[in-house]
Amino acid sequence: MKADYNKNIGPMADTSYNVHEAILGMLKAGKGKVLDLGAGFGLLSKKIGELGYDVTACELDPVRISHIRKIGLKCDKVDLNCKLPYNDRLFDIVISSDVIEHLTRPYDFIQEIGRVTKKGGMLIITTPNIMNWYSRIKFLFSGIYNNYFTEKEFEGDGYHITPLHHLQLRFMLNRAGFVVEGMKSNQCTGLINCSSAKIFVASLLLLPVRGFMKPRNKILLEGDILIVQASKVK
């Protein structure tokens, strides 16, 4: 979801419904250094800081950087397709909320996250879920995963350009020294309460074949954003 700035209510989150809430639910009030990669307008960074953490945000867009600094947060100008300008094992927690799908070098990005995360530290990474009911039907008939990765997204400089299967993401995390501890979606609390009407309708259409489909994971099948928590073990 592209960032937006509403004149009436100010900056809006650069993500889908309930993603920030899910991320915050994985964190406890405490101390430590947190890196928020691709922080948007700093809405999530601010909430994490209110939990007691020392937050460093990074962004590339000058407008967003200016806004983050105006609300009193540290923000570095960083191109996430390049080497991160931070020392090894500097951060206790790294957050990457709906960022990796915009990058041309996702594997290198994960490697850099592994480099700057302390051993025993935590990574929370989110990305559009290409395994849900709606995405499967859409790919069957159009060859396109979902509304995040349409043909227009690949025009010009591109926007959503890197769809990732959950197994790809797990592989990249393992190679960077992480172990996946948990996986959820932004809204996965039952068939009726899917994250969007499209996913719900798609799930009904696939009822006759659901027993044959894999993986049989409710989280992967219902949410439109995948949220992964991983621990740094190496």
C-alpha positions in Angstrom: 0.0 0.0 0.0 1.5 3.3 -1.0 2.2 6.0 1.6 -0.3 8.8 1.7 -0.7 12.1 3.5 -4.2 13.1 4.2 -4.6 16.9 4.8 -7.2 16.3 7.4 -5.7 13.6 9.5 -2.0 13.8 8.6 0.4 11.0 7.7 -1.1 7.5 7.2 0.6 4.1 7.7 2.5 2.6 4.8 0.9 -0.7 5.3 -2.3 -2.7 5.4 -4.9 -3.0 8.1 -3.7 -4.2 11.6 -0.1 -4.7 10.6 1.4 -2.2 13.1 -0.9 -3.5 15.8 0.4 -7.1 15.2 4.0 -5.9 15.3 3.5 -4.0 18.5 1.8 -7.1 20.0 5.1 -9.0 19.5 7.0 -6.4 21.5 7.1 -5.9 25.3 7.9 -2.6 27.0 11.6 -2.6 27.6 15.0 -1.2 26.7 17.3 -1.8 23.8 18.2 -0.5 20.3 15.6 -0.8 17.6 16.1 -0.2 13.9 13.0 0.6 11.9 13.8 0.0 8.2 11.7 2.0 5.8 9.9 3.8 8.6 7.5 5.7 6.4 6.2 8.7 8.3 7.4 7.2 11.6 4.1 6.2 13.0 5.3 2.7 14.1 8.7 4.1 15.2 7.0 6.6 17.5 4.8 3.8 19.1 7.9 1.6 19.6 9.7 4.5 21.3 6.8 5.0 23.6 7.4 1.4 24.8 10.8 2.5 26.1 13.1 1.5 23.2 15.9 3.6 21.6 14.6 3.8 18.1 16.6 4.6 14.9 14.4 5.1 11.9 15.7 5.1 8.3 14.1 6.3 5.1 15.0 7.5 1.6 12.3 9.9 0.9 13.1 13.5 2.1 9.5 14.3 3.0 9.2 11.3 5.3 12.6 11.9 6.8 11.7 15.5 7.6 8.4 14.4 9.2 10.1 11.7 11.3 12.6 14.2 12.6 9.9 16.8 13.4 8.2 14.3 15.7 11.5 13.9 17.7 12.9 10.7 16.3 16.3 9.9 14.9 16.1 9.2 11.2 18.9 8.3 8.8 18.7 8.7 5.0 19.4 5.1 3.8 19.0 3.3 0.4 17.9 -0.2 1.5 19.2 -1.7 -1.7 22.7 -0.9 -0.5 24.9 -1.8 2.5 23.4 -0.5 5.8 25.5 2.3 7.4 25.6 0.6 10.8 28.1 -1.4 12.7 27.9 -5.2 13.1 25.6 -6.5 15.8 24.4 -3.1 16.9 20.6 -3.6 17.2 18.6 -5.7 19.6 15.5 -5.6 17.4 15.1 -4.9 13.7 11.7 -4.1 12.1 11.0 -4.3 8.4 7.3 -3.5 7.7 6.3 -4.0 4.1 9.7 -3.1 2.7 11.3 -6.1 1.1 8.8 -6.4 -1.7 10.0 -3.0 -3.0 13.6 -3.9 -3.2 15.7 -5.2 -6.1 18.1 -7.1 -3.8 16.0 -8.9 -1.2 18.6 -11.6 -0.4 21.3 -9.0 0.3 18.8 -7.0 2.3 18.3 -9.9 4.7 22.0 -10.5 4.9 22.5 -6.9 6.0 19.8 -7.2 8.6 21.6 -10.3 9.9 24.9 -8.4 10.1 23.5 -5.5 12.2 21.4 -7.6 14.5 22.9 -8.8 17.8 23.1 -12.5 18.5 19.9 -13.3 20.5 18.2 -10.3 18.9 14.9 -10.3 17.0 13.6 -9.5 13.6 10.0 -8.7 12.6 9.5 -8.6 8.9 6.3 -8.3 6.9 5.4 -8.6 3.2 2.4 -9.2 1.1 1.1 -12.8 1.4 1.0 -14.4 -2.0 -0.3 -17.7 -0.6 -3.8 -16.7 0.4 -7.0 -17.8 -1.2 -7.5 -14.8 -3.4 -3.9 -14.7 -4.6 -4.1 -18.4 -5.6 -7.3 -17.9 -7.7 -5.9 -14.7 -9.2 -2.7 -16.3 -10.2 -4.6 -19.3 -11.7 -6.5 -17.1 -14.1 -4.2 -14.1 -14.7 -0.7 -15.2 -13.8 -0.6 -12.3 -11.3 -0.4 -13.0 -7.5 -2.6 -10.4 -6.1 -3.4 -6.7 -6.2 0.1 -5.8 -4.8 1.9 -7.2 -7.8 -0.1 -6.1 -10.9 1.5 -5.3 -14.2 1.5 -1.5 -13.4 3.7 -2.2 -10.4 6.5 -3.2 -12.7 6.4 -0.2 -14.9 8.9 2.7 -14.7 11.0 2.5 -11.5 8.6 -0.1 -10.1 6.9 -0.3 -6.7 5.9 -3.8 -5.5 8.4 -5.8 -7.5 9.5 -8.7 -5.4 6.8 -11.2 -4.4 8.2 -13.7 -1.9 6.9 -17.2 -1.0 7.1 -17.9 2.7 9.6 -20.7 2.0 11.9 -18.2 0.2 11.7 -15.9 3.1 12.4 -18.6 5.6 15.4 -19.8 3.5 16.9 -16.3 3.3 16.4 -15.8 7.1 18.2 -19.1 7.8 21.1 -18.2 5.6 21.4 -14.9 7.5 21.6 -16.6 10.9 17.9 -16.3 11.9 15.5 -19.0 13.0 11.8 -18.3 12.4 10.0 -18.3 15.8 6.5 -17.3 14.7 4.4 -16.5 11.6 1.0 -14.8 11.5 -1.1 -12.6 9.2 -2.5 -9.2 9.8 -5.9 -10.6 10.4 -6.5 -14.3 10.7 -9.2 -15.1 13.3 -11.6 -17.3 11.4 -13.2 -17.9 8.0 -15.7 -15.0 8.4 -13.2 -12.5 9.7 -10.7 -12.6 6.8 -8.6 -9.6 6.1 -10.6 -8.6 3.0 -13.8 -9.5 1.3 -11.9 -10.8 -1.7 -10.0 -13.4 0.4 -13.2 -14.5 2.0 -15.0 -14.9 -1.3 -12.0 -16.8 -2.7 -12.0 -19.1 0.3 -15.7 -20.0 -0.4 -14.9 -20.7 -4.1 -12.2 -23.1 -3.1 -14.2 -25.0 -0.5 -14.5 -28.2 -2.8 -10.7 -28.5 -3.1 -9.5 -27.1 0.2 -8.7 -30.5 1.6 -6.2 -31.1 -1.3 -4.4 -27.7 -1.1 -1.1 -27.2 0.6 0.2 -25.8 2.9 -2.8 -26.4 5.1 -2.0 -23.3 7.2 -4.8 -21.0 8.1 -2.4 -18.1 8.6 -1.1 -18.4 5.1 -4.5 -18.9 3.5 -6.4 -16.0 5.1 -4.2 -12.9 5.6 -3.1 -10.5 3.0 0.1 -9.5 4.9 2.5 -12.1 6.2 4.2 -11.2 9.5 7.3 -13.2 10.5 9.2 -13.1 13.8 12.7 -14.5 13.8 15.5 -14.8 16.3 19.2 -14.3 15.5 21.1 -17.4 16.6 24.4 -17.0 14.8 
